[in-house]
Amino acid sequence: AAAPVAALSHQKPKRSWAVRAAVVSTLALAAVACLVLFSGEKAGEHTNNALGGSYYAVTKPPAFNFNRFIQNAWFYDGRSANPDMEGFIEKLARRHHYKLQIHHLNTFKDNEFRAALFSENVHCIVFPPLNYFPGVSGLAQKDLRGYVSSGNNVVFVGSYEWLSVMNDVFGFQLMSDYKDGPYFRNDRNVRGTPFQWSMSRLEQPDGSVYGVKVDSIPMDGKCMFDTMNACVVFYIKYNLGTIVYIAFAYDTPYGIGHWDQILHAGMMM
């Protein structure tokens, strides 16, 4: 009768050891889960900090911070620029974004132009429509390429003169084209850019539109809005930066529809 009791006494330590092993395993799994959650929170904080400012091509974050517009921008207002259009585009840029600080770039002279481009706080230049071709020296062209290549953004606004300048400075072969609107958003190309939140359709504005043949846009470029192979909004990746072209000249305050949103999206690239 004593033999079964002895057998039971030998089984109790085994069961106790199994319970202890299960408890230890549970605690270890809980500790690992806590570490994973803590590291995830740290990564989320880092991502939020990275997205604290406006979107720039230099960092290419995984998502946009659409709640913030850029804080500073250069606007070219030299002698070759159209002063009326330049002033109107400035007003449109500040629409709903009154904290935007606009700095005026009034020359392509080598020293002054280079000094402006070396500003660390201004990551966008807007070039309004021209009255005639500006004189851009070889050194100024080189500085502009360097400005874009280092992760900044330039926005050229509706004129065939700027298309010619873009070809000369960046080596493109853009060809002009015109088709009546409306112009339709390319949903595949706008993903991951500020243009994805713009209207799906842009109406023909009352002013001038200087479109570009889609086939002439470089391989690194993407057309945002087009119709019948005529593109009216596109951007081109250039090293770490971007070059944006908006075909509408903003030469009238009437009938512009949602083209002000297109200007804002272009400046946020």
Disulfide bonds with the S-S distance in Angstrom:
Cys223-Cys231 2.32
